[in-house]
C-alpha cells in the first residue's frame, strides 16, 4: 500500500500487529517477573480472545460489553 499524507499505511491495526507477530515471532513480547513470552506464544491466546469477543459482539448485535480482567502477581 502506498504511504498516506502522514507517512502511515492505510492498513488496519490488526493487520499491522499480525505482521509484527509474524516478523518477530521468536522475540520476547512480554516479561513479568521471572516469566517471559515470545510473540508466537502470545499470538494464539490473543487470537482466541479476539474471536470470542467478535462472536459475543455479533451475537448480541453490539449491545453487550465485554470486559477483560487480568491478575498479575
Secondary structure per residue as TSV (DSSP state, phi and psi in degrees):
chain	resnum	aa	ss	phi	psi
A	1	X	-	360.0	143.3
A	2	X	-	-73.4	151.7
A	3	X	-	-67.6	153.8
A	4	X	-	-90.9	-175.0
A	5	X	T	-55.3	-36.9
A	6	X	T	-95.5	6.9
A	7	X	S	87.6	5.4
A	8	X	-	-101.8	148.5
A	9	X	-	-76.6	168.0
A	10	X	S	-95.8	20.3
A	11	X	-	-74.9	154.1
A	12	X	-	-72.7	160.5
A	13	X	H	-60.4	-40.4
A	14	X	H	-59.7	-43.5
A	15	X	H	-64.1	-40.1
A	16	X	H	-66.0	-40.3
A	17	X	H	-66.3	-42.6
A	18	X	H	-62.1	-38.5
A	19	X	H	-63.8	-42.5
A	20	X	H	-64.0	-42.2
A	21	X	H	-60.7	-43.3
A	22	X	H	-67.4	-42.2
A	23	X	H	-70.3	-37.4
A	24	X	T	-114.2	31.0
A	25	X	T	-55.5	-30.9
A	26	X	T	-92.9	-4.9
A	27	X	S	-81.8	156.6
A	28	X	E	-71.2	129.4
A	29	X	E	-105.5	-38.6
A	30	X	E	-137.6	137.2
A	31	X	E	-131.5	127.6
A	32	X	E	-139.5	112.6
A	33	X	T	54.3	-117.1
A	34	X	T	-100.6	13.3
A	35	X	E	-111.6	132.4
A	36	X	E	-131.2	144.6
A	37	X	E	-125.1	143.0
A	38	X	E	-84.3	168.2
A	39	X	H	-59.8	-38.4
A	40	X	H	-62.0	-39.1
A	41	X	H	-71.8	-26.5
A	42	X	H	-83.7	-29.7
A	43	X	H	-62.9	-46.8
A	44	X	H	-60.4	-52.3
A	45	X	H	-63.9	-33.7
A	46	X	H	-64.2	-42.3
A	47	X	H	-64.8	-42.2
A	48	X	H	-62.6	-42.0
A	49	X	H	-64.1	-41.6
A	50	X	H	-63.8	-41.3
A	51	X	H	-66.3	-39.6
A	52	X	H	-63.1	-46.3
A	53	X	H	-61.2	-41.1
A	54	X	H	-63.9	-41.4
A	55	X	H	-64.0	-44.4
A	56	X	H	-61.0	-43.6
A	57	X	H	-60.4	-46.7
A	58	X	H	-68.1	-39.8
A	59	X	H	-67.6	-30.2
A	60	X	H	-101.7	2.7
A	61	X	T	65.7	24.9
A	62	X	T	79.8	13.0
A	63	X	-	-96.2	9.6
A	64	X	S	-128.2	134.4
A	65	X	-	-86.5	144.5
A	66	X	-	-122.9	116.0
A	67	X	-	-99.3	153.0
A	68	X	-	-122.1	124.3
A	69	X	-	-122.1	130.5
A	70	X	-	-129.5	143.4
A	71	X	-	-114.4	125.3
A	72	X	-	-119.9	139.4
A	73	X	-	108.4	360.0
